[in-house]
């Protein structure tokens, strides 16, 4: 059983995230890390592998040199090996181009089950699993809060606002899991040390047979046209209650058309 988890190296959401001069995310100005939502994907892949008994978990990412940090985190959690697609021409690639790159990388690695998080914490689009399934010609079972393998079938539960669905698909398949699927494990010291010796296969666009003009800023289907910095916070209005506080508050709310 070959389980491949797609993960992403993203800017820390607690940092001061900005755009670079070319209107792409400035990844040099803030520390990066493994997308928190992808940690749930790694966790569920590891649980499936443990339950199956004869499974190998590979983590796959597309990104710059520093994206190895995301792979090492996943490896320290327990994944067996990693694949890193790194090429200067990938800079500025949108989700359409990313899906093309990952689908080619998956064809290289081989797979029985492809696992994704529900979305990345930077783009938050949540459409990559569907795009991968379409490109690979596979069934997709997405937004699962519970997942299991039974023979050659992947099964899962999707919780909606009004109903809960029980879904399944024959392998090979693509799935995505939500942040309700189970808390991701913390890497142990032993796992951190072991991760340093686990193999990381590197590919560039030539290795995958992807043309440079199909990806990057030139091949992107979406682009940021203009950027406006968020205005600085201003001091609020202070109402001192000296017997007329209620009236002043009501007048303020009425002036702002809140009431």
C-alpha atoms as one frame of an Amber mdcrd trajectory, in Angstrom:
protein
   0.000   0.000   0.000   1.494   3.315  -1.129   0.052   6.357   0.620   1.204
   9.786  -0.568   0.410  12.914   1.468   0.528  16.293  -0.274   1.863  18.958
   2.097   2.714  22.633   1.768   5.331  24.938   3.244   3.492  28.153   4.184
   4.270  31.478   5.886   3.568  31.450   9.612   0.044  32.834  10.053   1.117
  34.599  13.256   3.803  36.572  11.408   3.532  39.839   9.506   2.652  38.419
   6.092   3.130  40.680   3.076   3.262  40.649  -0.709   6.526  40.972  -2.604
   7.105  43.474  -5.426   5.888  40.944  -8.016   2.560  40.604  -6.089   3.374
  37.069  -4.923   3.563  36.142  -1.252   6.790  37.398   0.328   8.141  34.182
   1.800  11.443  35.739   2.832   9.896  38.246   5.233   8.350  35.716   7.600
   9.228  32.270   8.928   7.663  29.281   7.193   6.339  25.969   8.448   4.301
  22.903   7.539   0.707  24.004   6.958  -1.225  23.114  10.101  -4.136  21.711
   8.097  -1.734  19.380   6.275  -0.620  17.948   9.627  -4.058  16.363   9.884
  -3.483  14.721   6.520  -0.147  13.324   7.690  -1.745  12.053  10.902  -4.556
  10.225   9.119  -2.126   8.720   6.601   0.025   7.398   9.454  -3.004   5.920
  11.213  -4.139   4.215   8.005  -0.635   2.815   7.495  -0.495   1.538  11.082
  -3.889  -0.128  10.724  -3.047  -1.636   7.340   0.254  -3.115   8.516   1.901
  -3.160   5.086   1.921   0.451   3.949   4.478   3.133   3.133   3.794   6.827
   3.679   5.448   9.372   1.382   5.101  13.131   1.860   5.279  15.319  -1.246
   5.714  19.072  -1.527   6.283  21.696  -4.205   8.286  24.685  -3.062  11.627
  26.443  -2.582  14.670  25.123  -0.711  13.168  25.976   2.686  10.202  23.701
   1.960  12.428  20.854   3.161  11.525  22.041   6.674   7.904  21.021   6.062
   9.038  17.627   4.802  11.301  17.085   7.814   8.417  17.876  10.150   6.241
  15.267   8.430   9.090  12.748   8.434   9.668  13.326  12.129   5.975  12.599
  12.724   6.532   9.162  11.189   6.362   9.338   7.377   8.790   6.984   5.640
  10.190   9.164   2.852   9.696  12.454   1.056   9.579  13.976  -2.417  10.515
  17.624  -3.014   9.748  19.339  -6.328  11.950  22.414  -6.518  12.610  24.631
  -9.526  13.113  28.395  -9.924  10.458  28.465 -12.661   7.801  27.287 -10.186
   7.778  30.682  -8.435   4.354  32.293  -8.723   2.526  29.100  -9.727  -1.177
  29.082  -8.851  -3.246  26.062  -7.802  -3.909  25.024 -11.408  -0.197  24.817
 -12.158   0.526  23.233  -8.788  -1.955  20.448  -9.516  -0.212  19.783 -12.842
   3.177  19.531 -11.120   1.937  17.303  -8.296   0.071  14.968 -10.652   3.285
  14.409 -12.616   5.224  13.843  -9.389   2.619  11.303  -8.254   3.063   9.424
 -11.496   6.769   9.219 -10.637   6.299   8.052  -7.054   3.380   5.714  -7.620
   0.376   5.689  -5.294  -2.647   3.772  -4.080  -4.078   6.578  -1.953  -3.408
  10.318  -2.155  -4.169  12.268   1.037  -4.537  16.059   1.306  -5.480  18.511
   4.005  -8.762  20.380   3.564  -6.931  23.567   2.436  -3.630  25.375   2.818
  -3.402  28.039   5.497  -2.080  30.647   3.055  -4.255  30.297  -0.065  -7.171
  28.501   1.685  -8.705  27.523  -1.677  -9.331  23.866  -0.845  -9.617  22.793
  -4.495  -6.316  20.942  -4.992  -7.714  17.449  -4.181 -10.439  17.834  -6.820
  -7.932  19.079  -9.411  -5.601  16.159  -8.705  -8.443  13.660  -8.987  -9.448
  15.144 -12.332  -5.918  15.124 -13.734  -5.240  11.570 -12.542  -8.671  10.225
 -13.477  -9.353   9.082  -9.925 -12.409   9.176  -7.644 -12.294  11.783  -4.870
 -13.704  11.567  -1.336 -13.157  14.957   0.270 -13.612  16.852   3.550 -13.611
  13.725   5.698 -13.725  13.928   9.481 -13.236  10.154   9.724 -11.436   7.800
   7.338 -10.634   4.078   7.145  -9.425   1.435   4.714 -11.317  -1.800   4.166
  -9.683  -4.029   1.604  -9.448  -2.074  -1.635 -11.931   0.567  -0.488 -11.413
   3.859   1.332 -14.360   4.929   3.477 -15.069   8.119   5.345 -17.569  10.395
   7.030 -18.286  13.927   5.870 -20.043  16.183   8.374 -22.171  18.970   6.929
 -24.333  21.658   8.497 -27.542  19.711   7.996 -26.466  16.105   7.455 -23.691
  13.543   7.765 -22.643  11.513   4.718 -20.940   8.136   4.582 -18.730   7.989
   1.486 -16.472   5.423  -0.129 -14.344   4.910  -3.214 -12.313   2.127  -4.759
  -8.542   2.559  -4.726  -6.622   4.277  -6.166  -8.322   7.443  -4.950  -7.777
  10.986  -3.679  -9.089  12.057  -0.265  -8.900  15.165   1.903  -9.396  15.331
   5.665 -10.576  18.166   7.886  -9.236  19.520  11.157 -11.916  17.454  12.909
 -10.336  14.156  11.836  -8.081  13.857  14.875  -5.313  15.792  16.593  -1.958
  15.498  14.839   0.795  13.832  16.863   3.859  15.695  18.120   7.207  14.497
  16.780   9.218  12.647  19.399  12.944  13.192  19.897  13.524   9.770  18.363
  11.358  10.723  15.400  13.235  14.003  14.900  16.580  12.229  14.863  15.310
   9.473  12.567  13.939  12.054  10.100  17.468  13.243   9.347  18.289   9.858
   7.804  15.107   9.343   5.809  15.373   9.753   2.022  14.209  12.921   0.274
  13.900  12.568  -3.509  14.251  15.827  -5.445  12.723  16.598  -8.837  12.731
  19.662 -11.063  10.367  20.489 -13.929  12.537  18.714 -16.506  12.424  15.519
 -14.447   8.617  15.666 -14.469   8.243  16.663 -18.117   6.519  19.955 -17.241
   7.236  22.970 -19.436   8.261  26.147 -17.611   5.707  28.299 -19.440   2.883
  26.069 -18.153   3.574  27.114 -14.559   4.968  30.099 -12.655   3.629  33.610
 -13.097   3.511  33.286 -16.894   1.338  30.182 -16.774  -0.876  31.197 -13.848
  -4.625  31.336 -14.424  -5.012  33.737 -11.497  -2.958  36.754 -10.462  -2.981
  39.589  -7.931  -3.391  42.847  -9.847  -3.053  45.468  -7.093  -2.133  45.549
  -3.430  -3.311  47.969  -0.769  -1.788  47.847   2.685  -4.207  47.443   5.551
  -4.705  50.860   7.221  -3.291  51.314  10.691  -5.735  50.919  13.540  -7.056
  54.194  14.919  -8.114  55.033  18.449 -11.723  54.204  19.228 -14.370  56.486
  20.699 -14.452  56.499  24.495 -17.779  57.173  26.178 -17.499  58.215  29.834
 -20.604  57.401  31.813 -21.449  60.370  34.001 -25.146  59.664  33.994 -25.694
  60.067  30.252 -23.587  57.112  29.037 -26.560  55.123  27.775 -27.852  58.018
  25.689 -24.393  58.727  24.270 -23.939  55.070  23.327 -27.367  54.966  21.652
 -26.583  58.172  19.739 -23.248  56.755  18.581 -24.853  53.506  17.371 -27.568
  55.457  15.572 -24.985  57.713  13.899 -23.098  54.641  12.628 -26.429  53.171
  11.445 -26.039  50.125  13.680 -29.520  50.725  15.079
